[in-house]
Structure formats: structure tokens, C-alpha cells
Amino acid sequence: MRRLVLGSLVAAALGMTLVVTLGMIGGAAFAGPWEDGMAAYNRGDYVPAIHVFRGMAKAGNTKAQMMLGSMYQRGQGVARSSAHAFMWLTLAASRGDTKAKAELKTVSATMTPDDLSQARAMMQACEASDYRNCEY
């Protein structure tokens, strides 16, 4: 009887370990590119974050476009570029991203008319090429 009880306790403990382990593995499996990019960004690993967000932005992801614009504006993982920030923020803002609209006002205020013209041309080329020619 003692062996049966002890065996049941061991089996229960192993079963719980298996459930917890599978739960952790399963949780990691649900993380997607956005979560990976944000995790890298929040750690200050801007270059990997840029790579993740760039791929998503090219696929039309508005949040990723906004993040790219913000990162170009701040020079996080890329050379600081108001033109690139303007381009990505405009694309995100045109799709309704309110954060991008707010940041776009800030970026635009720092740019000359020539800078704005160049950024608009970059954005139009990016959109016309279906995000294949976005001058990163």
C-alpha cells in the first residue's frame, strides 16, 4: 500500500513538472515577431529590433512602421534620419496610427522644405514598390 501511495505521489509530481514544462514551451511558441521585436527594443537591443520591425513594416504592419519611424527619429539601432522617420511615420499615420500622427508633427517641425520633399519622394517610392524600395 505504501509503494502505491509513494508511486502515485511521484507520478503526480512528474506530471506537474511535465505540465509546467509544456506550459512554458507552449507560452514561448505563442510569441510572435511583434513580441520578439518589443522584447529586443525594451532590452535596448535596437539592431535586432530594427530587423524585426523592418520585416513587419514591409508587410504593411502599422505598429512596426510607427516603431521604425520612432527609432529613426531617435537614432536607435540606425543612423538618426528625419527623412526616414518621416517616411515610416507618415505610412503609419495614413493608416490611422495616432501615436505616429503625434510623432510625425514633431519630426516635421524639425525638417526643412527640401527635407520634407525628399522624405515624401522616399515614401512614395516605398509605397509604389510595395515596400521593396524603401531606402533603409
DAHUUR-V816132 format. One record per helix or strand of 3 or more residues. SS is the DSSP state (alpha for helix, beta for strand). FROM is the first residue (numbers start at 0). TO is the last residue. If there is no record, write none. Layout:
ss:SS from:FROM to:TO
ss:SS from:FROM to:TO
This chain:
ss:alpha from:1 to:28
ss:alpha from:32 to:42
ss:alpha from:45 to:57
ss:alpha from:61 to:73
ss:alpha from:81 to:93
ss:alpha from:97 to:108
ss:alpha from:112 to:127
